[in-house]
Amino acid sequence: MTDATDVTTETVETDAGTARITWHPAREARLVLAVSHGAGGGIEARDLQALAAVLPGHGVTVALVEQPWRVAGKKVATAPKTLDAGWRGIWPAVAKPGLPVVSGGRSAGARVACRTATELGAAAVLALSFPLHPPGKPEKSRAGELLGAGVPTLVVQGGNDPFGKPGEFPEGDFELAEVPCGDHGFAVPKRAEIGQDAALEIITGRVVEWTRTQG
């Protein structure tokens, strides 16, 4: 776990505007996980905060990235090509420690990570709540983005995610971990078979296990 006094922030200028990185450093880091938020929220998302709290204790420095639209105070994400431009812009900063970088994100951020992984030289991709399709529109599949990542990929998906349940994902060269009863934000109902803390422990535990094989 990162000591709160170790957490630092930096701003990075990109072609899409000013981005912000909040660093949660590991004492003896072997990897950097650069992970961003979705199209309607920020780095306060429960899964991102859980990863930032747990992974540094396992040799993974976590860089929580806020896209320029979020830093600028807008409520809705910009177009995919602009998100990609912002991600390209922060990459030199997250690669600066000289460690392998896992490119990650939740929802729209997961799509960005997949689309840019090969181009940026990511060691792997962590896709949290990958939005396989818009809710109720399975015919509008984004599977091509996931399957085209070109690097080792872990998808962590809620069992009740309206953007794509685990069983809807195609066969492909990626690993998939399910969070039972979780929705798109990994929230679980009060009467679910597992509690909220247990759901987050599934996420962090699986990511810790997976990152041990990435560096």
ZABA-758922 format. One record per residue (C-alpha): residue number from 1; residue in three letters; z, x, y. Coordinates in Angstrom, 3 decimals, m for minus. Layout:
REM ZABA-758922
@domi: NUM rodren: Ala up: Z east: X north: Y .
...
//
This chain:
REM ZABA-758922
@domi: 1 rodren: Met up: 0.000 east: 0.000 north: 0.000 .
@domi: 2 rodren: Thr up: m0.780 east: 1.199 north: 3.515 .
@domi: 3 rodren: Asp up: 2.090 east: 1.811 north: 5.894 .
@domi: 4 rodren: Ala up: 1.558 east: m0.433 north: 8.922 .
@domi: 5 rodren: Thr up: 1.822 east: 2.618 north: 11.195 .
@domi: 6 rodren: Asp up: m1.205 east: 4.145 north: 9.472 .
@domi: 7 rodren: Val up: m3.525 east: 1.256 north: 10.336 .
@domi: 8 rodren: Thr up: m6.003 east: 2.134 north: 13.086 .
@domi: 9 rodren: Thr up: m8.944 east: 0.427 north: 14.729 .
@domi: 10 rodren: Glu up: m12.136 east: 1.761 north: 16.224 .
@domi: 11 rodren: Thr up: m15.123 east: 0.206 north: 17.919 .
@domi: 12 rodren: Val up: m18.654 east: 1.153 north: 16.963 .
@domi: 13 rodren: Glu up: m21.789 east: 0.507 north: 18.981 .
@domi: 14 rodren: Thr up: m24.649 east: m0.947 north: 16.931 .
@domi: 15 rodren: Asp up: m28.088 east: m2.355 north: 17.690 .
@domi: 16 rodren: Ala up: m26.496 east: m5.801 north: 17.353 .
@domi: 17 rodren: Gly up: m23.625 east: m5.082 north: 19.745 .
@domi: 18 rodren: Thr up: m20.105 east: m3.715 north: 19.468 .
@domi: 19 rodren: Ala up: m18.513 east: m3.872 north: 16.013 .
@domi: 20 rodren: Arg up: m14.908 east: m3.124 north: 15.136 .
@domi: 21 rodren: Ile up: m13.410 east: m1.381 north: 12.107 .
@domi: 22 rodren: Thr up: m9.765 east: m1.685 north: 11.081 .
@domi: 23 rodren: Trp up: m8.836 east: 1.206 north: 8.806 .
@domi: 24 rodren: His up: m6.240 east: 0.904 north: 6.034 .
@domi: 25 rodren: Pro up: m6.177 east: 4.477 north: 4.709 .
@domi: 26 rodren: Ala up: m5.166 east: 5.670 north: 1.266 .
@domi: 27 rodren: Arg up: m2.974 east: 8.773 north: 1.117 .
@domi: 28 rodren: Glu up: m5.293 east: 10.539 north: m1.336 .
@domi: 29 rodren: Ala up: m8.508 east: 8.601 north: m1.016 .
@domi: 30 rodren: Arg up: m11.347 east: 8.914 north: m3.508 .
@domi: 31 rodren: Leu up: m13.369 east: 5.954 north: m2.242 .
@domi: 32 rodren: Val up: m13.937 east: 3.919 north: 0.900 .
@domi: 33 rodren: Leu up: m14.370 east: 0.160 north: 0.590 .
@domi: 34 rodren: Ala up: m16.145 east: m1.107 north: 3.686 .
@domi: 35 rodren: Val up: m15.885 east: m4.883 north: 3.617 .
@domi: 36 rodren: Ser up: m16.831 east: m7.575 north: 6.095 .
@domi: 37 rodren: His up: m16.157 east: m11.261 north: 6.661 .
@domi: 38 rodren: Gly up: m18.197 east: m14.433 north: 6.302 .
@domi: 39 rodren: Ala up: m20.250 east: m16.500 north: 8.708 .
@domi: 40 rodren: Gly up: m17.415 east: m18.658 north: 9.994 .
@domi: 41 rodren: Gly up: m14.322 east: m16.487 north: 9.766 .
@domi: 42 rodren: Gly up: m12.970 east: m13.011 north: 10.289 .
@domi: 43 rodren: Ile up: m11.057 east: m10.253 north: 8.577 .
@domi: 44 rodren: Glu up: m7.958 east: m12.429 north: 8.454 .
@domi: 45 rodren: Ala up: m9.411 east: m14.047 north: 5.293 .
@domi: 46 rodren: Arg up: m6.814 east: m14.068 north: 2.512 .
@domi: 47 rodren: Asp up: m8.890 east: m12.004 north: 0.082 .
@domi: 48 rodren: Leu up: m9.736 east: m9.305 north: 2.622 .
@domi: 49 rodren: Gln up: m6.117 east: m8.987 north: 3.708 .
@domi: 50 rodren: Ala up: m4.945 east: m8.798 north: 0.097 .
@domi: 51 rodren: Leu up: m7.404 east: m6.016 north: m0.678 .
@domi: 52 rodren: Ala up: m6.365 east: m4.105 north: 2.450 .
@domi: 53 rodren: Ala up: m2.723 east: m4.356 north: 1.378 .
@domi: 54 rodren: Val up: m3.195 east: m3.318 north: m2.254 .
@domi: 55 rodren: Leu up: m6.156 east: m0.949 north: m2.638 .
@domi: 56 rodren: Pro up: m4.862 east: 1.977 north: m0.537 .
@domi: 57 rodren: Gly up: m2.110 east: 2.381 north: m3.115 .
@domi: 58 rodren: His up: m4.823 east: 3.015 north: m5.687 .
@domi: 59 rodren: Gly up: m6.801 east: 5.682 north: m3.868 .
@domi: 60 rodren: Val up: m9.171 east: 3.393 north: m1.984 .
@domi: 61 rodren: Thr up: m9.299 east: 3.430 north: 1.814 .
@domi: 62 rodren: Val up: m10.208 east: m0.040 north: 3.067 .
@domi: 63 rodren: Ala up: m12.308 east: m0.455 north: 6.206 .
@domi: 64 rodren: Leu up: m12.275 east: m4.071 north: 7.389 .
@domi: 65 rodren: Val up: m15.409 east: m4.546 north: 9.467 .
@domi: 66 rodren: Glu up: m15.844 east: m7.184 north: 12.169 .
@domi: 67 rodren: Gln up: m19.459 east: m7.902 north: 12.964 .
@domi: 68 rodren: Pro up: m20.542 east: m7.814 north: 16.640 .
@domi: 69 rodren: Trp up: m20.785 east: m11.609 north: 16.890 .
@domi: 70 rodren: Arg up: m17.153 east: m11.878 north: 15.898 .
@domi: 71 rodren: Val up: m16.010 east: m9.130 north: 18.281 .
@domi: 72 rodren: Ala up: m17.879 east: m10.935 north: 21.066 .
@domi: 73 rodren: Gly up: m15.840 east: m14.077 north: 20.425 .
@domi: 74 rodren: Lys up: m18.620 east: m16.249 north: 19.035 .
@domi: 75 rodren: Lys up: m17.737 east: m18.883 north: 16.459 .
@domi: 76 rodren: Val up: m20.836 east: m18.790 north: 14.277 .
@domi: 77 rodren: Ala up: m22.662 east: m15.824 north: 12.775 .
@domi: 78 rodren: Thr up: m25.980 east: m14.566 north: 14.042 .
@domi: 79 rodren: Ala up: m29.197 east: m14.430 north: 11.985 .
@domi: 80 rodren: Pro up: m29.287 east: m12.386 north: 8.751 .
@domi: 81 rodren: Lys up: m31.447 east: m9.626 north: 10.243 .
@domi: 82 rodren: Thr up: m28.917 east: m9.216 north: 13.072 .
@domi: 83 rodren: Leu up: m26.050 east: m9.051 north: 10.582 .
@domi: 84 rodren: Asp up: m27.941 east: m6.353 north: 8.694 .
@domi: 85 rodren: Ala up: m28.459 east: m4.424 north: 11.934 .
@domi: 86 rodren: Gly up: m24.726 east: m4.557 north: 12.647 .
@domi: 87 rodren: Trp up: m23.948 east: m3.305 north: 9.139 .
@domi: 88 rodren: Arg up: m26.405 east: m0.436 north: 9.436 .
@domi: 89 rodren: Gly up: m24.768 east: 0.487 north: 12.729 .
@domi: 90 rodren: Ile up: m21.260 east: 0.814 north: 11.295 .
@domi: 91 rodren: Trp up: m22.345 east: 2.734 north: 8.217 .
@domi: 92 rodren: Pro up: m22.122 east: 6.266 north: 9.696 .
@domi: 93 rodren: Ala up: m18.501 east: 5.549 north: 10.660 .
@domi: 94 rodren: Val up: m17.459 east: 4.386 north: 7.188 .
@domi: 95 rodren: Ala up: m19.353 east: 7.266 north: 5.571 .
@domi: 96 rodren: Lys up: m17.774 east: 9.850 north: 7.892 .
@domi: 97 rodren: Pro up: m14.803 east: 10.611 north: 5.592 .
@domi: 98 rodren: Gly up: m17.356 east: 12.074 north: 3.170 .
@domi: 99 rodren: Leu up: m16.321 east: 9.846 north: 0.252 .
@domi: 100 rodren: Pro up: m18.426 east: 7.439 north: m1.818 .
@domi: 101 rodren: Val up: m18.625 east: 4.118 north: 0.019 .
@domi: 102 rodren: Val up: m18.495 east: 0.746 north: m1.707 .
@domi: 103 rodren: Ser up: m20.323 east: m1.790 north: 0.450 .
@domi: 104 rodren: Gly up: m18.581 east: m5.123 north: 0.404 .
@domi: 105 rodren: Gly up: m18.257 east: m8.476 north: 2.033 .
@domi: 106 rodren: Arg up: m17.283 east: m12.069 north: 1.559 .
@domi: 107 rodren: Ser up: m19.849 east: m14.881 north: 1.690 .
@domi: 108 rodren: Ala up: m22.485 east: m13.933 north: 4.305 .
@domi: 109 rodren: Gly up: m20.992 east: m10.441 north: 4.322 .
@domi: 110 rodren: Ala up: m21.648 east: m10.172 north: 0.588 .
@domi: 111 rodren: Arg up: m25.310 east: m10.999 north: 1.177 .
@domi: 112 rodren: Val up: m25.517 east: m8.271 north: 3.817 .
@domi: 113 rodren: Ala up: m23.944 east: m5.751 north: 1.441 .
@domi: 114 rodren: Cys up: m26.467 east: m6.616 north: m1.286 .
@domi: 115 rodren: Arg up: m29.486 east: m6.527 north: 1.015 .
@domi: 116 rodren: Thr up: m28.662 east: m3.108 north: 2.476 .
@domi: 117 rodren: Ala up: m26.959 east: m1.279 north: m0.428 .
@domi: 118 rodren: Thr up: m29.858 east: 0.842 north: m1.631 .
@domi: 119 rodren: Glu up: m31.118 east: 1.633 north: 1.861 .
@domi: 120 rodren: Leu up: m27.706 east: 2.851 north: 3.027 .
@domi: 121 rodren: Gly up: m26.826 east: 4.764 north: m0.107 .
@domi: 122 rodren: Ala up: m23.850 east: 2.629 north: m1.111 .
@domi: 123 rodren: Ala up: m22.079 east: 3.725 north: m4.283 .
@domi: 124 rodren: Ala up: m21.581 east: 0.099 north: m5.332 .
@domi: 125 rodren: Val up: m21.298 east: m3.451 north: m3.983 .
@domi: 126 rodren: Leu up: m18.318 east: m5.787 north: m3.969 .
@domi: 127 rodren: Ala up: m19.470 east: m9.375 north: m3.437 .
@domi: 128 rodren: Leu up: m16.639 east: m11.799 north: m2.725 .
@domi: 129 rodren: Ser up: m17.561 east: m15.497 north: m2.854 .
@domi: 130 rodren: Phe up: m21.276 east: m14.731 north: m3.005 .
@domi: 131 rodren: Pro up: m23.037 east: m17.817 north: m1.570 .
@domi: 132 rodren: Leu up: m25.520 east: m18.303 north: m4.393 .
@domi: 133 rodren: His up: m26.894 east: m21.412 north: m2.687 .
@domi: 134 rodren: Pro up: m25.966 east: m23.826 north: 0.115 .
@domi: 135 rodren: Pro up: m23.537 east: m26.529 north: m1.095 .
@domi: 136 rodren: Gly up: m25.373 east: m29.219 north: m2.998 .
@domi: 137 rodren: Lys up: m28.687 east: m27.346 north: m2.885 .
@domi: 138 rodren: Pro up: m28.894 east: m25.191 north: m6.023 .
@domi: 139 rodren: Glu up: m32.674 east: m25.052 north: m5.658 .
@domi: 140 rodren: Lys up: m32.253 east: m22.825 north: m2.603 .
@domi: 141 rodren: Ser up: m31.038 east: m19.865 north: m4.614 .
@domi: 142 rodren: Arg up: m30.154 east: m16.493 north: m3.100 .
@domi: 143 rodren: Ala up: m29.921 east: m14.841 north: m6.503 .
@domi: 144 rodren: Gly up: m32.695 east: m12.439 north: m5.541 .
@domi: 145 rodren: Glu up: m30.432 east: m10.749 north: m3.010 .
@domi: 146 rodren: Leu up: m27.702 east: m10.218 north: m5.585 .
@domi: 147 rodren: Leu up: m30.051 east: m9.062 north: m8.315 .
@domi: 148 rodren: Gly up: m31.806 east: m6.726 north: m5.885 .
@domi: 149 rodren: Ala up: m28.702 east: m4.783 north: m4.838 .
@domi: 150 rodren: Gly up: m29.770 east: m1.845 north: m6.978 .
@domi: 151 rodren: Val up: m26.250 east: m0.413 north: m7.444 .
@domi: 152 rodren: Pro up: m23.231 east: m1.342 north: m9.619 .
@domi: 153 rodren: Thr up: m22.044 east: m4.731 north: m8.382 .
@domi: 154 rodren: Leu up: m18.926 east: m6.808 north: m8.892 .
@domi: 155 rodren: Val up: m18.975 east: m10.492 north: m7.946 .
@domi: 156 rodren: Val up: m15.603 east: m12.218 north: m7.543 .
@domi: 157 rodren: Gln up: m16.121 east: m15.985 north: m7.474 .
@domi: 158 rodren: Gly up: m13.890 east: m19.026 north: m7.244 .
@domi: 159 rodren: Gly up: m14.148 east: m21.401 north: m10.176 .
@domi: 160 rodren: Asn up: m14.732 east: m24.325 north: m7.787 .
@domi: 161 rodren: Asp up: m16.866 east: m22.604 north: m5.166 .
@domi: 162 rodren: Pro up: m19.367 east: m25.165 north: m3.814 .
@domi: 163 rodren: Phe up: m21.679 east: m22.312 north: m2.872 .
@domi: 164 rodren: Gly up: m22.041 east: m21.408 north: m6.542 .
@domi: 165 rodren: Lys up: m19.657 east: m21.709 north: m9.474 .
@domi: 166 rodren: Pro up: m19.458 east: m18.770 north: m11.907 .
@domi: 167 rodren: Gly up: m21.424 east: m20.657 north: m14.544 .
@domi: 168 rodren: Glu up: m24.362 east: m21.087 north: m12.174 .
@domi: 169 rodren: Phe up: m25.015 east: m17.363 north: m11.797 .
@domi: 170 rodren: Pro up: m28.063 east: m15.959 north: m13.593 .
@domi: 171 rodren: Glu up: m27.969 east: m13.169 north: m16.136 .
@domi: 172 rodren: Gly up: m28.234 east: m9.836 north: m14.372 .
@domi: 173 rodren: Asp up: m27.018 east: m6.310 north: m13.927 .
@domi: 174 rodren: Phe up: m23.690 east: m7.178 north: m12.316 .
@domi: 175 rodren: Glu up: m20.142 east: m7.988 north: m13.355 .
@domi: 176 rodren: Leu up: m18.561 east: m11.326 north: m12.538 .
@domi: 177 rodren: Ala up: m14.867 east: m12.132 north: m12.277 .
@domi: 178 rodren: Glu up: m13.666 east: m15.711 north: m11.918 .
@domi: 179 rodren: Val up: m10.696 east: m16.915 north: m9.915 .
@domi: 180 rodren: Pro up: m9.730 east: m20.174 north: m11.681 .
@domi: 181 rodren: Cys up: m9.721 east: m23.248 north: m9.432 .
@domi: 182 rodren: Gly up: m10.544 east: m21.167 north: m6.337 .
@domi: 183 rodren: Asp up: m12.788 east: m22.566 north: m3.621 .
@domi: 184 rodren: His up: m15.085 east: m20.557 north: m1.334 .
@domi: 185 rodren: Gly up: m12.055 east: m19.073 north: 0.441 .
@domi: 186 rodren: Phe up: m10.190 east: m18.564 north: m2.869 .
@domi: 187 rodren: Ala up: m7.734 east: m21.305 north: m1.946 .
@domi: 188 rodren: Val up: m6.373 east: m23.108 north: m5.000 .
@domi: 189 rodren: Pro up: m5.034 east: m26.691 north: m5.082 .
@domi: 190 rodren: Lys up: m1.269 east: m27.115 north: m5.262 .
@domi: 191 rodren: Arg up: m1.602 east: m28.690 north: m8.701 .
@domi: 192 rodren: Ala up: m3.881 east: m25.940 north: m10.030 .
@domi: 193 rodren: Glu up: m3.114 east: m24.014 north: m13.186 .
@domi: 194 rodren: Ile up: m2.345 east: m20.947 north: m11.060 .
@domi: 195 rodren: Gly up: m0.652 east: m20.528 north: m7.687 .
@domi: 196 rodren: Gln up: m2.109 east: m18.941 north: m4.569 .
@domi: 197 rodren: Asp up: m0.343 east: m15.628 north: m5.076 .
@domi: 198 rodren: Ala up: m1.580 east: m15.433 north: m8.649 .
@domi: 199 rodren: Ala up: m5.125 east: m16.122 north: m7.483 .
@domi: 200 rodren: Leu up: m4.965 east: m13.213 north: m5.055 .
@domi: 201 rodren: Glu up: m3.506 east: m10.992 north: m7.765 .
@domi: 202 rodren: Ile up: m6.525 east: m11.760 north: m9.943 .
@domi: 203 rodren: Ile up: m8.791 east: m10.603 north: m7.126 .
@domi: 204 rodren: Thr up: m6.914 east: m7.420 north: m6.301 .
@domi: 205 rodren: Gly up: m6.273 east: m6.552 north: m9.929 .
@domi: 206 rodren: Arg up: m9.907 east: m6.884 north: m10.900 .
@domi: 207 rodren: Val up: m11.103 east: m4.913 north: m7.881 .
@domi: 208 rodren: Val up: m8.579 east: m2.139 north: m8.536 .
@domi: 209 rodren: Glu up: m9.758 east: m1.929 north: m12.152 .
@domi: 210 rodren: Trp up: m13.424 east: m1.906 north: m11.141 .
@domi: 211 rodren: Thr up: m13.049 east: 0.713 north: m8.407 .
@domi: 212 rodren: Arg up: m11.555 east: 3.134 north: m10.929 .
@domi: 213 rodren: Thr up: m15.009 east: 3.324 north: m12.488 .
@domi: 214 rodren: Gln up: m16.800 east: 3.875 north: m9.168 .
@domi: 215 rodren: Gly up: m15.354 east: 7.193 north: m8.045 .
//
